[in-house]
Amino acid sequence: MMGPLVIVVLLVLFVLLGIGALVVVGTVKAARAVGAKAENMALKARAYTNPGPPGRIASVRLRLRGALEGTRQALESAVSQDAQVGESLQLLKRLEAHGAELDVQLRALEHEPEASRVDAKLPELRARAEQITHAAEELRWAVQDRQHRFSEDEVSRLSDECTQEADALRHWARPEPTAEGADPHRGEPGRLTSGRWPTADEVLGFVDRIRRPNPNNETPNPR
């Protein structure tokens, strides 16, 4: 049986091998990306500076590569939010395989010294490249339209929720009116019509008026 130290050493080796594999894969991907970028720059230079067959072939290759690369970036950025885009990625892989095969043929045609051979083969290869390019663009545009539609629906739902929340925030409790009417103090004894308590002088004057005899109601003294 292996001792604990041997197990630890093996685990460390496995971890190091895993890290090394990740580093190698990352390095390879980075090198491919740099190489593809450099090749695209070279194709652009030939397409814009060479009006002959090499420039025309470079234009076809550049458009094909750009369509496939742009579609892959759009699908990979959308697949994390929409699982259905995964099926589109599978279709794109098949397109990329045909595009890579066609790119090899176009690259070979760039070095063809016989001009008649180039003129005979280029229209056929350009037509195939246009088919692949159009198919890739259709996938990219469909994914973009799908994302825009989902975004509009989400914004619409969020706007409705915000409106409902705003209405709820504005709905505060108001005091209920009393049975007597709008004035809650109406009918209380001791209140004046102005809605305030009487002063001491007003109370004394009111009492004095009650106690003072009315001359109109005086009865004559009998004789």
C-alpha positions in Angstrom: 0.0 0.0 0.0 1.1 3.5 -0.8 2.0 5.7 2.1 0.5 9.2 2.7 3.6 10.9 1.4 3.4 9.0 -2.0 -0.2 10.0 -2.3 0.5 13.6 -1.7 3.4 13.6 -4.2 1.1 12.0 -6.8 -1.6 14.6 -6.2 0.9 17.4 -6.5 2.1 15.9 -9.8 -1.4 15.6 -11.2 -2.1 19.3 -10.2 1.2 20.4 -11.9 0.3 18.4 -15.0 -3.1 19.9 -15.1 -1.7 23.4 -14.8 0.9 22.7 -17.5 -1.8 21.4 -19.8 -3.8 24.6 -19.3 -0.8 26.7 -19.9 0.0 24.9 -23.1 -3.6 25.1 -24.4 -3.7 28.8 -23.6 -0.3 29.4 -25.3 -1.5 27.5 -28.4 -4.7 29.5 -28.5 -2.9 32.8 -28.1 -0.4 31.8 -30.8 -3.2 30.9 -33.2 -5.0 34.2 -32.4 -1.8 36.2 -33.1 -1.1 34.2 -36.3 -4.7 34.7 -37.5 -4.5 38.4 -36.8 -1.2 38.7 -38.6 -2.6 36.8 -41.6 -5.7 39.0 -41.7 -3.5 42.1 -41.8 -1.5 40.6 -44.7 -4.7 39.8 -46.5 -5.9 43.3 -46.1 -2.7 44.7 -47.4 -2.8 42.5 -50.5 -6.5 43.2 -51.1 -6.1 47.0 -51.0 -2.7 47.2 -52.8 -2.9 44.5 -55.4 -5.6 44.9 -58.1 -4.6 41.6 -59.8 -5.6 38.0 -59.0 -3.8 37.9 -55.7 -5.7 40.9 -54.5 -9.0 39.4 -55.6 -8.3 36.1 -53.9 -7.2 38.0 -50.7 -10.5 39.8 -50.7 -12.5 36.6 -50.9 -10.4 35.0 -48.1 -10.7 38.1 -45.9 -14.5 38.3 -46.2 -14.8 34.6 -45.5 -12.6 34.6 -42.4 -14.2 37.8 -41.1 -17.8 36.4 -41.4 -16.9 33.2 -39.6 -14.9 34.9 -36.9 -17.6 37.5 -36.2 -20.3 34.9 -36.1 -18.3 32.8 -33.6 -17.8 35.7 -31.3 -21.5 36.6 -31.4 -22.6 33.0 -30.7 -20.1 32.4 -27.9 -21.2 35.6 -26.1 -24.8 34.7 -26.4 -24.7 31.0 -25.5 -24.1 31.6 -21.8 -27.5 33.4 -21.6 -29.5 31.3 -24.2 -29.0 27.6 -24.3 -30.7 27.4 -27.7 -27.7 29.2 -29.3 -25.7 26.0 -28.6 -27.4 24.4 -31.7 -26.3 27.3 -33.8 -22.7 26.8 -32.6 -22.8 23.2 -33.8 -23.9 24.5 -37.3 -21.1 27.1 -37.2 -18.5 24.4 -36.5 -19.6 22.6 -39.7 -19.4 25.9 -41.6 -16.0 26.6 -40.2 -14.8 23.1 -41.4 -15.9 23.9 -45.0 -14.5 27.4 -44.7 -11.1 26.1 -43.6 -11.0 23.7 -46.5 -12.0 26.4 -48.9 -9.4 28.8 -47.5 -6.7 26.2 -48.2 -7.8 26.0 -51.8 -7.8 29.8 -52.1 -4.4 30.0 -50.5 -3.0 27.5 -53.1 -4.7 29.5 -55.9 -2.8 32.6 -54.8 0.5 30.9 -55.7 -0.8 29.6 -59.0 1.5 31.0 -61.7 -0.9 30.3 -64.6 -3.3 33.2 -64.9 -5.8 31.2 -67.0 -6.1 28.6 -64.2 -6.8 31.4 -61.7 -9.5 32.9 -63.9 -11.1 29.5 -64.4 -11.1 28.5 -60.7 -11.7 31.8 -58.9 -15.4 32.3 -59.8 -16.3 28.8 -58.5 -14.3 29.3 -55.2 -15.8 32.8 -54.8 -19.3 31.4 -55.1 -18.6 28.8 -52.5 -17.1 31.4 -50.2 -20.3 33.6 -50.6 -22.5 30.7 -49.6 -20.5 30.0 -46.5 -20.3 33.8 -45.7 -24.0 34.3 -46.2 -24.9 31.2 -44.0 -22.6 32.5 -41.2 -24.1 36.0 -41.4 -27.6 34.6 -41.2 -26.7 32.8 -38.0 -25.1 36.0 -36.5 -28.0 38.3 -37.5 -30.6 35.8 -36.1 -28.8 35.7 -32.8 -28.6 39.4 -32.6 -32.3 39.8 -33.4 -33.1 37.3 -30.8 -31.0 39.1 -28.2 -32.6 42.4 -29.1 -36.1 41.0 -28.8 -35.4 39.5 -25.4 -33.9 42.8 -24.2 -37.0 44.7 -25.4 -39.3 42.2 -23.6 -37.3 42.4 -20.4 -37.2 46.2 -20.5 -41.0 46.3 -21.1 -41.7 44.0 -18.1 -39.3 45.9 -15.9 -41.0 49.2 -16.9 -44.4 47.7 -15.9 -43.0 46.6 -12.5 -41.5 50.0 -11.9 -44.8 51.7 -12.7 -46.7 49.4 -10.3 -44.1 50.0 -7.5 -44.3 53.8 -8.0 -48.2 53.6 -7.7 -47.8 51.5 -4.5 -45.3 54.1 -3.1 -47.8 56.9 -3.8 -50.7 55.2 -2.0 -50.5 56.5 1.5 -53.4 56.4 4.1 -55.7 59.4 4.4 -57.9 60.2 7.5 -61.4 59.1 7.1 -64.1 61.9 7.4 -66.3 61.8 10.5 -70.1 61.1 10.4 -70.8 64.8 11.1 -68.9 65.9 8.0 -65.5 67.0 7.1 -64.9 68.9 10.4 -64.0 66.3 13.1 -64.7 68.8 15.9 -68.2 69.8 14.7 -70.9 69.5 17.3 -68.5 69.5 20.3 -69.8 71.6 23.2 -67.8 74.7 24.1 -66.5 75.2 20.6 -67.2 78.4 18.7 -68.3 78.4 15.1 -64.8 79.4 14.1 -63.5 76.1 15.4 -61.6 77.4 18.4 -62.1 77.2 22.2 -63.6 80.4 23.8 -61.6 82.7 25.9 -62.3 83.4 29.6 -63.7 86.8 28.8 -66.1 85.4 26.2 -67.3 82.8 28.7 -68.0 85.4 31.4 -69.8 87.7 28.9 -72.0 84.8 27.8 -72.9 83.9 31.4 -73.6 87.6 32.2 -76.0 87.8 29.2 -77.8 84.7 30.4 -78.3 86.1 34.0 -79.3 89.6 32.9 -83.1 90.0 32.7 -84.7 90.8 29.4 -86.7 94.1 29.6 -89.1 92.9 26.9 -90.1 90.0 29.1 -90.6 91.9 32.4 -94.0 91.5 33.9 -95.6 94.5 35.7 -95.6 94.5 39.4 -99.1 94.1 40.8 -100.4 97.0 42.8 
